[in-house]
Amino acid sequence: MQLASYIDHTILKPTTLINEVDLLCEEAKTWGFAAVCVPPHFVKRAKEKLTRSSVKVATVIGFPFGYSAVESKIAEVVLAMVDGADELDMVAHISAIKNNDWQYIANELNHILPLIRKQNKVLKVIIESGVLTKDEIIRCCDLYGAAGIDYLKTSTGYAAVGARTEDVALMRLHLPTGVKIKASGGIRDAAFAQELIAAGAERLGCSAGVAIVSEQATVSNHSSSY
């Protein structure tokens, strides 16, 4: 298993610098990561840096808390796609989920998913699984699975609890096979990355992507020397 092909190489801190985005893109090309995930302001820059590369450009919508108005998220989605984003990682309205307002969640999705589908882009919905109950996670799987989003994503990285193998396994159990899972939040070593993939994740959001794939390469080289 080559972990690099699963990884969205990520930088989303509020103090992100242009040279850090440039380095992120170079590392993504060097290691063969699936995508880079950058703040919306840097989408155009990343797209330019990854010209003639297979690495996709992802950005976040309604990040990190998800409680932006639907109209605001729509504007973010449109601008991100105009700037060249291939994939949109949208934070669901977590407060609406916790308040059992599934009509709001469905309305939000019904306004945003068609816009993304029209441009043949990818939608990943972040539900912040670490703050949800099992029943809430299952309800999210039912709603977003029926809608046919591309990925259900565990975490923003801003909550106290990030990706957990048990949450990924629960999501895989309750999602249709056509909806993939992206695990993110607190993934810092190859062993944990492999556990998440074994549980059902098909993408990993990592700010420590280079460290993870370097670790895997070191272990592989060490094993092959025997």
C-alpha positions in Angstrom: 0.0 0.0 0.0 1.5 3.3 -1.1 0.1 5.9 1.3 1.0 8.9 -0.9 -1.9 8.2 -3.3 -4.4 8.4 -0.4 -3.1 11.7 1.0 -4.5 15.2 0.6 -1.4 17.2 1.5 -2.9 19.9 3.7 -2.1 23.4 5.0 -5.1 25.3 6.5 -3.6 27.3 9.3 -4.7 31.0 9.4 -1.1 32.2 9.2 -0.4 30.3 5.9 2.4 31.9 3.8 2.7 31.9 0.1 6.0 30.1 0.2 4.4 27.4 2.3 1.8 26.9 -0.3 4.5 26.7 -3.0 6.4 24.1 -1.0 3.2 22.1 -0.4 2.7 21.9 -4.1 6.3 20.9 -4.8 6.1 18.2 -2.2 2.8 16.9 -3.6 4.4 16.5 -7.0 7.5 14.9 -5.7 5.7 12.4 -3.5 2.7 11.8 -5.8 0.0 12.9 -3.3 -3.6 12.8 -4.4 -4.3 16.4 -3.8 -3.2 19.5 -2.0 -5.8 21.2 0.3 -5.2 24.9 0.8 -7.2 27.9 2.1 -9.5 29.5 -0.5 -7.3 32.5 -1.0 -4.5 30.2 -2.3 -6.5 28.1 -4.7 -5.4 30.0 -7.8 -1.8 29.9 -6.7 -1.9 26.2 -6.1 -3.6 25.6 -9.5 -0.8 27.5 -11.3 1.9 25.6 -9.4 0.3 22.2 -10.2 -0.2 22.8 -14.0 0.7 19.7 -16.0 0.5 17.7 -12.8 -2.0 15.0 -11.8 -2.3 16.4 -8.3 -5.7 17.9 -7.6 -6.4 21.2 -5.9 -8.8 21.1 -2.9 -10.1 23.9 -0.7 -12.4 24.3 2.2 -15.9 25.8 2.4 -17.5 27.1 5.6 -14.3 26.3 7.4 -13.8 25.4 10.2 -17.1 25.6 12.1 -19.7 25.1 9.3 -22.3 27.6 10.6 -21.9 30.0 7.7 -25.2 30.8 5.9 -26.1 28.7 2.9 -25.7 31.8 0.7 -22.2 32.4 2.0 -21.2 28.8 1.3 -22.6 29.1 -2.2 -20.5 32.2 -2.8 -17.4 30.4 -1.5 -18.1 27.3 -3.7 -18.5 29.4 -6.9 -15.4 31.5 -6.3 -13.3 28.4 -5.5 -14.4 26.7 -8.7 -13.7 29.9 -10.7 -10.2 29.9 -9.2 -9.7 26.3 -10.3 -10.5 24.1 -7.3 -11.1 20.5 -8.3 -12.4 19.4 -5.0 -14.5 21.2 -2.3 -14.3 20.1 1.3 -17.4 21.7 2.9 -18.1 21.8 6.6 -21.6 20.8 7.3 -23.7 22.9 9.7 -22.6 21.0 12.8 -24.9 23.0 15.1 -27.9 22.0 12.9 -26.9 18.4 13.2 -26.6 18.6 17.0 -30.0 20.3 17.1 -31.5 17.5 15.0 -32.4 20.0 12.2 -32.1 17.6 9.3 -34.3 19.8 7.1 -31.6 22.5 7.3 -28.9 20.0 6.5 -30.8 18.7 3.5 -31.6 22.2 2.3 -28.0 23.2 2.5 -26.9 20.2 0.5 -29.7 20.6 -2.1 -28.5 24.1 -2.9 -24.8 23.3 -3.1 -24.4 19.8 -4.6 -26.0 20.8 -8.0 -23.6 23.7 -8.4 -20.6 21.3 -7.9 -22.1 18.6 -10.0 -22.7 21.0 -12.9 -19.0 21.8 -13.0 -18.0 18.1 -12.6 -16.1 18.8 -9.3 -15.8 16.7 -6.2 -17.7 17.4 -3.0 -16.4 16.2 0.4 -18.7 16.9 3.3 -17.0 17.3 6.7 -19.3 16.2 9.6 -16.8 16.6 12.6 -17.5 13.0 13.7 -15.5 13.5 16.9 -18.3 15.6 18.4 -21.2 13.6 17.1 -22.9 10.6 18.7 -23.1 7.3 16.8 -26.7 7.9 16.0 -25.8 11.4 14.5 -23.0 9.9 12.4 -25.4 7.2 11.1 -28.0 9.8 10.3 -25.4 11.8 8.4 -24.5 8.7 6.5 -28.1 8.1 5.6 -28.7 11.7 4.4 -25.5 12.3 2.5 -25.3 8.8 1.2 -28.7 9.0 -0.3 -27.7 12.4 -2.0 -24.7 10.7 -3.5 -21.9 13.1 -2.4 -18.4 12.0 -3.3 -16.8 11.7 0.2 -18.0 12.0 3.8 -15.1 13.4 5.8 -14.5 12.9 9.5 -13.0 16.1 10.8 -11.7 19.7 10.3 -8.7 19.2 12.6 -10.1 22.0 14.8 -12.2 19.9 17.2 -10.7 18.2 20.3 -11.2 14.8 18.6 -10.1 14.1 15.1 -10.2 11.0 13.0 -10.9 7.7 14.8 -10.9 4.2 13.2 -14.2 3.3 14.9 -15.9 6.3 13.3 -14.5 5.5 9.9 -15.7 1.9 10.3 -19.1 3.0 11.3 -19.3 5.4 8.3 -18.3 2.6 6.0 -20.9 0.3 7.4 -23.7 2.8 6.8 -22.7 4.5 3.6 -23.5 3.2 0.1 -20.4 1.8 -1.7 -20.4 4.7 -4.1 -19.7 7.3 -1.4 -16.1 7.3 -0.2 -14.6 8.3 3.2 -11.9 10.9 3.9 -10.3 10.7 7.3 -8.6 13.7 8.7 -7.5 15.3 11.9 -4.5 14.0 14.0 -3.0 11.7 11.4 0.7 11.9 12.0 2.2 8.5 11.4 2.1 5.7 8.9 0.6 3.1 11.3 -2.4 5.2 12.1 -2.9 6.1 8.4 -2.9 2.4 7.5 -5.4 1.6 10.3 -7.8 4.3 8.9 -7.5 2.9 5.4 -8.1 -0.6 6.7 -11.3 0.7 8.4 -12.5 2.1 5.1 -10.9 5.5 4.4 -10.0 6.1 0.8 -8.5 9.6 1.4 -6.5 11.0 4.3 -6.2 14.7 5.1 -2.7 15.2 6.5 -0.5 18.2 7.3 2.2 15.6 8.1 2.0 13.9 4.7 5.7 14.1 4.0 6.6 12.7 7.4 4.1 9.8 6.9 5.3 8.7 3.5 9.0 9.2 4.5 8.3 6.9 7.5 6.7 4.3 5.2 9.6 4.5 2.8 12.1 4.1 5.6 10.3 1.1 7.1 10.0 -0.5 3.6 13.7 0.0 2.8 14.7 -1.4 6.2 12.5 -4.5 5.7 13.8 -5.1 2.2 17.4 -5.1 3.5 16.8 -8.4 5.3 
